[in-house]
Amino acid sequence: MGAIHFVGGEKGGVGKSLTARLLAQYSIDQKQQLIAFDSDQSHGTFSRFYKDFTQPVAINNFDSLDQIIAAAEKNPDATIIVDLAAQTGRHLSDWILQTDIFSILECLDFKPYFWHVMDDGADSTHLLNKMLDNITHTNVNIVVVKNFGRGQCFENFEHSMIHTKAEKMGARIIELPALQARLAQKVDFNNTSFWAAAHNSEIMTLTERHRVTQWIKQCYSEFEIALGQKDSNKELPSDIHPAPFEQHYMIDA
């Protein structure tokens, strides 16, 4: 069975591409075939760090979006990640409804995931509510990401009716821990993945590399919850470490 992940949040600057990059690295480390699409034509952050796997997609063009389904049809066991730019929800919804995408994915035996990455502001919560209203198919997996790199107090969201609504719809709500800003900048300025930076002594010191490795491990633990591989109450075993970046799968779409 394949899986397709639409990683969005509608709001700019909440960490959508960061989440997509981490999810891509997680997929690679799990030795899954990775196919990625980047809808952000202005920045292309996802493409920059995972260019061997990523191709652009125009979110306002049905023919371009159809490439995603073509990739799923040709690669039945692939993990497909679509990094959604801000304010693309309406175009994506039009494509999904007018093409009956969920029925196609069901026929192809692909599991659809919708990721809503959010900061601790009210806008992110209201946009989540809008996304939940647009999801009418029962087989959609919803993942809500509280990004602590973009906010420190999610209390208002956690006590809101929208949080309750997400839980009733079966959403898995996870936390993305913050990475020290200086380390994140080192990664970005060196145009490298987080994994590669954590294993390159020319980019980071030993303690910095270890700090990034621990952060990756925490993120992977949250992803296991998001993907239903681990209960949210279970702790990550102390001997688990991110697997090496061993194998590349090229795009066949």
TORROVEX-743118 format. One record per residue (C-alpha): chain; y, z, x; residue in three letters. Coordinates in Angstrom, 3 decimals, always signed. Last residue first. Example, Ala and Ser with C-alpha at 12.3 -4.5 7.8 and 13.67 -1.06 7.14 Angstrom:
BEGIN
unit/py/pz/px/code
A/-1.060/+7.140/+13.670/ser $
A/-4.500/+7.800/+12.300/ala $
***
This chain:
BEGIN
unit/py/pz/px/code
A/+9.854/-12.738/+6.302/ala $
A/+7.841/-11.843/+9.348/asp $
A/+9.948/-9.378/+11.282/ile $
A/+8.564/-8.211/+14.612/met $
A/+6.527/-5.060/+14.954/tyr $
A/+7.286/-3.098/+18.081/his $
A/+4.878/-0.593/+19.596/gln $
A/+5.053/+2.546/+21.696/glu $
A/+8.207/+4.478/+20.849/phe $
A/+6.467/+7.736/+21.696/pro $
A/+5.486/+10.176/+18.949/ala $
A/+7.969/+12.834/+17.880/pro $
A/+6.593/+16.299/+18.576/his $
A/+4.282/+18.533/+16.560/ile $
A/+2.997/+21.618/+18.406/asp $
A/+5.051/+24.157/+16.472/ser $
A/+3.515/+23.232/+13.121/pro $
A/+6.202/+22.329/+10.560/leu $
A/+6.591/+24.985/+7.898/glu $
A/+5.287/+24.596/+4.368/lys $
A/+7.503/+25.387/+1.408/asn $
A/+8.694/+21.795/+0.909/ser $
A/+5.093/+20.623/+0.556/asp $
A/+4.110/+17.880/+2.981/lys $
A/+3.153/+14.214/+2.741/gln $
A/+5.167/+13.575/-0.420/gly $
A/+7.392/+10.995/+1.245/leu $
A/+10.499/+13.164/+0.988/ala $
A/+8.600/+16.214/+2.282/ile $
A/+7.337/+14.254/+5.288/glu $
A/+10.891/+13.028/+5.774/phe $
A/+12.073/+16.646/+6.048/glu $
A/+9.586/+17.299/+8.860/ser $
A/+10.718/+14.109/+10.573/tyr $
A/+14.304/+15.373/+10.518/cys $
A/+13.277/+18.665/+12.128/gln $
A/+11.355/+16.824/+14.864/lys $
A/+14.310/+14.542/+15.506/ile $
A/+16.544/+17.593/+15.941/trp $
A/+14.083/+19.158/+18.382/gln $
A/+14.015/+15.949/+20.401/thr $
A/+17.825/+15.802/+20.407/val $
A/+18.024/+19.348/+21.778/arg $
A/+15.364/+18.579/+24.406/his $
A/+17.356/+15.593/+25.593/arg $
A/+20.507/+17.718/+25.771/glu $
A/+18.693/+20.393/+27.768/thr $
A/+17.341/+17.841/+30.245/leu $
A/+20.690/+16.115/+30.648/thr $
A/+21.503/+12.990/+28.689/met $
A/+22.142/+9.293/+29.250/ile $
A/+20.648/+8.690/+32.698/glu $
A/+17.789/+11.085/+31.945/ser $
A/+16.546/+8.805/+29.182/asn $
A/+13.885/+10.232/+26.867/his $
A/+16.091/+11.721/+24.144/ala $
A/+18.296/+8.636/+24.298/ala $
A/+15.301/+6.407/+23.561/ala $
A/+14.317/+8.526/+20.548/trp $
A/+17.850/+8.568/+19.154/phe $
A/+18.005/+4.795/+19.405/ser $
A/+20.324/+3.190/+21.916/thr $
A/+23.710/+1.532/+21.899/asn $
A/+24.954/+3.717/+24.789/asn $
A/+28.151/+4.635/+22.947/phe $
A/+26.150/+5.496/+19.840/asp $
A/+23.687/+7.815/+21.571/val $
A/+26.377/+9.594/+23.544/lys $
A/+28.427/+9.995/+20.369/gln $
A/+25.509/+11.682/+18.598/ala $
A/+25.208/+14.052/+21.541/leu $
A/+28.904/+14.967/+21.400/arg $
A/+28.701/+15.568/+17.642/ala $
A/+25.852/+18.092/+17.910/gln $
A/+23.248/+16.931/+15.419/leu $
A/+23.424/+18.277/+11.883/ala $
A/+20.247/+18.874/+9.911/pro $
A/+19.214/+16.469/+7.140/leu $
A/+18.157/+18.519/+4.145/glu $
A/+15.740/+17.336/+1.463/ile $
A/+15.696/+17.008/-2.319/ile $
A/+12.621/+15.279/-3.729/arg $
A/+13.511/+13.825/-7.097/ala $
A/+11.017/+14.320/-9.923/gly $
A/+13.329/+13.370/-12.787/met $
A/+13.566/+17.040/-13.748/lys $
A/+14.682/+17.806/-10.176/glu $
A/+17.458/+15.219/-10.360/ala $
A/+18.672/+16.620/-13.703/lys $
A/+18.731/+20.144/-12.300/thr $
A/+20.846/+18.965/-9.353/his $
A/+23.085/+17.109/-11.807/ile $
A/+23.445/+20.258/-13.905/met $
A/+25.086/+21.883/-10.891/ser $
A/+24.080/+24.991/-8.979/his $
A/+22.772/+23.096/-5.937/glu $
A/+25.738/+20.723/-6.025/phe $
A/+28.264/+23.542/-5.911/asn $
A/+26.303/+25.286/-3.172/glu $
A/+26.157/+22.267/-0.873/phe $
A/+28.317/+23.901/+1.789/cys $
A/+28.134/+22.544/+5.344/gln $
A/+29.063/+18.904/+5.041/gly $
A/+28.692/+15.568/+6.795/arg $
A/+26.165/+16.485/+9.514/gly $
A/+24.584/+18.754/+6.953/phe $
A/+23.424/+15.652/+5.096/asn $
A/+21.907/+16.720/+1.777/lys $
A/+19.492/+13.852/+1.198/val $
A/+18.274/+13.145/-2.341/val $
A/+15.024/+11.182/-2.521/val $
A/+13.959/+9.462/-5.734/ile $
A/+10.550/+7.797/-6.085/asn $
A/+10.541/+5.099/-8.772/val $
A/+7.386/+4.842/-10.887/asn $
A/+9.026/+5.907/-14.158/thr $
A/+11.483/+3.016/-14.359/his $
A/+14.805/+3.964/-15.974/thr $
A/+16.919/+4.574/-12.895/ile $
A/+20.539/+3.720/-13.701/asn $
A/+21.343/+7.191/-15.035/asp $
A/+20.034/+8.735/-11.820/leu $
A/+22.370/+6.518/-9.787/met $
A/+25.378/+7.618/-11.838/lys $
A/+24.451/+11.269/-11.392/asn $
A/+24.155/+10.707/-7.653/leu $
A/+27.631/+9.195/-7.683/leu $
A/+28.953/+12.356/-9.352/his $
A/+27.358/+14.529/-6.650/thr $
A/+28.679/+12.373/-3.834/ser $
A/+32.174/+12.447/-5.312/asp $
A/+32.150/+16.259/-5.600/ala $
A/+31.964/+16.700/-1.851/gly $
A/+29.097/+18.251/+0.137/asp $
A/+28.024/+14.991/+1.791/asp $
A/+25.381/+12.767/+0.280/met $
A/+22.553/+10.372/+1.043/val $
A/+20.850/+9.040/-2.101/his $
A/+17.494/+7.492/-1.194/trp $
A/+15.696/+5.273/-3.713/phe $
A/+12.013/+4.748/-2.972/tyr $
A/+9.818/+1.948/-4.329/pro $
A/+6.036/+1.976/-3.683/lys $
A/+4.663/-1.523/-3.185/phe $
A/+1.382/-2.598/-4.810/asp $
A/+2.534/-6.253/-5.029/leu $
A/+2.148/-6.151/-8.815/cys $
A/+4.102/-2.879/-8.918/glu $
A/+6.788/-4.377/-6.695/leu $
A/+7.129/-7.305/-9.098/ile $
A/+7.363/-4.981/-12.092/ser $
A/+10.017/-2.950/-10.292/phe $
A/+12.037/-6.066/-9.495/ile $
A/+12.539/-7.142/-13.108/asp $
A/+14.710/-10.011/-11.830/thr $
A/+17.727/-9.364/-14.059/gln $
A/+17.355/-5.589/-13.830/leu $
A/+16.833/-5.263/-10.065/ile $
A/+19.432/-7.887/-9.140/trp $
A/+22.054/-6.373/-11.443/asp $
A/+21.279/-2.875/-10.124/ser $
A/+21.743/-4.039/-6.523/leu $
A/+25.101/-5.605/-7.324/his $
A/+26.267/-2.443/-9.118/arg $
A/+25.058/-0.122/-6.355/gly $
A/+26.827/-1.893/-3.498/thr $
A/+29.799/+0.449/-3.251/gln $
A/+29.040/+1.658/+0.276/ala $
A/+26.573/-0.342/+2.367/ala $
A/+22.868/-0.168/+1.655/leu $
A/+20.374/+0.050/+4.512/asp $
A/+17.193/-1.560/+3.182/val $
A/+13.984/-0.257/+4.740/ile $
A/+10.649/-2.036/+4.293/ile $
A/+7.447/-0.292/+5.395/thr $
A/+4.782/-2.939/+5.581/ala $
A/+1.266/-2.961/+4.161/asp $
A/+1.551/-6.078/+1.980/pro $
A/+3.491/-8.165/+4.532/asn $
A/+3.982/-11.667/+3.097/lys $
A/+4.746/-10.468/-0.452/glu $
A/+6.951/-7.636/+0.803/ala $
A/+8.956/-10.010/+3.002/ala $
A/+9.457/-12.379/+0.059/ala $
A/+10.612/-9.413/-2.018/ile $
A/+13.284/-8.536/+0.537/ile $
A/+14.255/-12.186/+0.988/gln $
A/+15.103/-12.228/-2.738/asp $
A/+18.207/-10.239/-1.839/leu $
A/+19.656/-13.306/-0.101/ser $
A/+18.984/-15.566/-3.076/asp $
A/+20.437/-12.921/-5.408/phe $
A/+23.721/-12.768/-3.502/asn $
A/+25.982/-9.730/-3.875/asn $
A/+23.884/-7.594/-1.497/ile $
A/+24.065/-10.136/+1.294/ala $
A/+21.164/-9.306/+3.599/val $
A/+21.215/-9.162/+7.387/pro $
A/+18.015/-9.006/+9.451/gln $
A/+16.446/-6.040/+11.175/thr $
A/+13.293/-5.377/+13.185/phe $
A/+14.197/-6.385/+16.729/asp $
A/+17.842/-5.464/+16.040/lys $
A/+17.074/-1.784/+15.501/tyr $
A/+20.195/-0.099/+16.928/phe $
A/+22.774/-2.778/+16.217/arg $
A/+21.177/-3.911/+12.978/ser $
A/+21.509/-0.428/+11.468/phe $
A/+25.169/-0.231/+12.450/thr $
A/+26.031/-3.618/+10.949/gly $
A/+29.726/-2.712/+10.738/his $
A/+31.408/-5.228/+8.433/ser $
A/+28.361/-6.970/+6.927/gln $
A/+26.700/-3.737/+5.820/asp $
A/+23.646/-4.998/+3.925/ser $
A/+21.172/-4.389/+6.739/asp $
A/+17.519/-5.239/+6.116/phe $
A/+14.493/-3.778/+7.876/ala $
A/+10.836/-4.670/+8.310/ile $
A/+8.620/-2.056/+9.961/leu $
A/+4.841/-2.225/+10.317/gln $
A/+3.745/+1.391/+10.472/gln $
A/+2.727/+3.011/+13.729/lys $
A/+3.847/+6.479/+12.562/gln $
A/+6.353/+6.405/+15.433/asp $
A/+7.692/+3.127/+14.085/ile $
A/+8.075/+4.547/+10.592/ser $
A/+9.866/+7.652/+11.912/tyr $
A/+12.179/+5.436/+13.960/gln $
A/+13.066/+3.443/+10.851/ala $
A/+13.606/+6.624/+8.841/leu $
A/+15.935/+7.913/+11.541/leu $
A/+17.898/+4.669/+11.545/arg $
A/+18.097/+4.593/+7.743/ala $
A/+19.354/+8.187/+7.690/thr $
A/+22.045/+7.390/+10.242/leu $
A/+22.920/+4.250/+8.289/ser $
A/+23.495/+6.288/+5.129/lys $
A/+25.385/+9.091/+6.868/gly $
A/+28.011/+10.138/+4.303/val $
A/+30.798/+7.965/+5.719/gly $
A/+31.274/+5.638/+2.757/gly $
A/+30.192/+6.654/-0.747/lys $
A/+27.598/+4.573/-2.601/glu $
A/+24.761/+6.860/-1.470/gly $
A/+22.254/+4.405/-0.119/gly $
A/+18.861/+3.961/+1.516/val $
A/+16.669/+1.592/-0.512/phe $
A/+13.177/+2.263/+0.810/his $
A/+10.283/-0.114/+0.190/ile $
A/+6.712/+1.016/+0.670/ala $
A/+3.476/-0.867/+1.222/gly $
A/+0.000/+0.000/+0.000/met $
***
